[in-house]
Amino acid sequence: MLVIANSSNLIALAKCNGIKFLDILFTKVKVPEAVYIEICNTEKNPETEILKGFLSDKVVKEDINKYLIRGVNLGRGELEAIALYKILNADFLLIDDKKARKIARLNNVKVIGSLGVILKAKEKEIIQQVKPYIESLLKSNIRISKELIKKVLQLAREE
C-alpha cells in the first residue's frame, strides 16, 4: 500500500515517536517535494532532523502544476500531496487539516490522519495502547479536539 504524506502529519508522528509506523503499515511512503521543503524549513528541532533522515529516499520530484487544484485555499504542500496521490494512484493520503481532508474527499481521495495511523498500529498489534501516543502529542504543540480524542479512544477500546 502506498501512502502520500503531508508535513503536519509527519511532524505529529515524529513528535510522538510514531513515524516508524508508516514504514511498518505501508509498503511505500512518498512525499511531494513541497512537503519535504516545508519540513526542512520548519524550526530546527529533533523532529525536523528525524524527518529529514526518514524522508531522504521518499521525496518525489515531479512537475505536478497541471494537476493542482486552483482557487482552493490550501498550502502548496497539501495541494501537491493531493495531486501526487492522484498521479501515483496511492491508497491513502496522510493529512489532518480539516479543510484539506474535505477537499481531498471531494476529489475521491482516501484519507487517513495521524491518529488513524496510531490506531492502525494498535489494530495490527504493533503497539498495545494509543493513549500514550495521544498524551505525547498533547504535551507538544499539536492541537487535537477533545471529540476526536474521545472517538479514537473509543475505537481503540481505551475509554
Residue, then its C-alpha position, 0 to 999 in steps of 0.5 A: m500500500l502506498v501512502i502520500a504524506n503531508s508535513s503536519n502529519l509527519i511532524a505529529l508522528a515524529k513528535c510522538n515517536g510514531i513515524k516508524f509506523l508508516d514504514i511498518l503499515f505501508t509498503k511505500v511512503k512518498v512525499p511531494e517535494a513541497v512537503y519535504i521543503e516545508i519540513c526542512n524549513t520548519e524550526k530546527n528541532p529533533e523532529t525536523e532532523i528525524l524527518k529529514g533522515f526518514l524522508s531522504d529516499k521518499v521525496v518525489k520530484e515531479d512537475i505536478n502544476k497541471y494537476l493542482i487544484r486552483g482557487v482552493n485555499l490550501g498550502r502548496g504542500e497539501l495541494e501537491a500531496i493531493a495531486l501526487y496521490k492522484i498521479l501515483n494512484a496511492d491508497f491513502l493520503l496522510i493529512d489532518d487539516k480539516k479543510a484539506r481532508k474535505i477537499a481531498r474527499l471531494n476529489n475521491v481521495k482516501v484519507i487517513g490522519s495521524l491518529g488513524v495511523i496510531l490506531k492502525a498500529k494498535e489494530k495490527e498489534i504493533i503497539q498495545q495502547v494509543k493513549p500514550y501516543i495521544e498524551s505525547l502529542l498533547k504535551s507538544n504543540i499539536r492541537i487535537s479536539k477533545e471529540l476526536i480524542k474521545k472517538v479514537l479512544q473509543l475505537a481503540r477500546e481505551e475509554 
